[in-house]
Amino acid sequence: MKISLRAGTGLVALLWFCLAAWIGADLHNSLERERRDAERIASTLNKVLEGHLLAIVQKIDLRLSGFAANHRHAVIRRAPRAEVEPALSSYLALLPEALSFRIADADGRYLYDGSGTLSAATIGDRPYFVKLRDDPGAGLVISEPLLSRVTGDWVFVLARRIEDDAGNFAGIILASVRTDFLEQFYATLDVGGRGNVTLWTSNLEMVARWPSRPDWRGQKLVGSPIPQRLAAGETTGTFSRAALIDNEMRQFAFRKVEGLPFVFSIGLAESEFLAEWRHRALVYALLGTILALALAALLWAWTRS
């Protein structure tokens, strides 16, 4: 009887060990698979976002360059607004992404506005204006997120230098993109109810985000590994961390936009993309408990016989 009891106990222990090992391996493998799938989804969405932003910038820059080439002389000779602004308006109508299409003189005072309403605001102190004024080879300059002095909207500006026939600085042509326009597109992406999409500048100031957080626009990213990894030369990457604002654990993927001073990040909430895995783990736990009780009952029956 002692040998049978010892053998039965060993068999029960072996069965339980094998079951626990199989469950553990399956849960580990499926967890890694779910994380890889989340990384793949977030990385793919980042590529979509990069393509969308590149298309916007290229489209606007084409209009900026085209207008500067076609109407530079009218701007230099200070043609009447009635001569220049209809053309500006027609260009603006082709750019649903743009909030404004304007020309400023060499001192940063607005000369022409595609809206037909000329603001008295000046932009001579804006870093993008200073860059274009001081650097003839600057090309397309993109600003940090800023509050428009004309409309009060959060925007970022795309601008190009205008020169006179002698190559002297004569002003700039600029278009602004409203950050909430970008957020409307981000809202169409499926990142779950607790996920997020964020566009940052290259120095990690927030430009746009979904779900929208207007109070964060222009604020610097803190407490994230993204700045260090970008500084190390990485252009894409993934990581997991709990968000500072809600303590929600998320799987993040970031991507530096090629040729532009922007970075995208997407965060997918573990509570959502691991929901099915956690349900499976619960089922395994219940089945394991039932089987353990059944094996314990069998062992008890052997000791009684």
FENPE-V502213 format. One record per run of one state. SS is the DSSP state (a for helix, b for strand, c for the rest). FROM is the first residue (numbers start at 1). LEN is the number of residues. If there is no record, write none. Layout:
# FENPE-V502213
SS_FROM_LEN, SS_FROM_LEN
This chain:
# FENPE-V502213
c_1_1, a_2_75, c_77_4, a_81_13, c_94_4, b_98_7, c_105_4, b_109_5, c_114_8, b_122_1, c_123_4, a_127_8, c_135_6, b_141_2, c_143_3, b_146_2, c_148_6, b_154_10, c_164_5, b_169_10, a_179_8, c_187_9, b_196_6, c_202_3, b_205_6, c_211_3, a_214_3, c_217_3, b_220_1, c_221_5, a_226_6, c_232_4, b_236_7, c_243_6, b_249_8, c_257_5, b_262_8, a_270_4, c_274_1, a_275_30, c_305_1
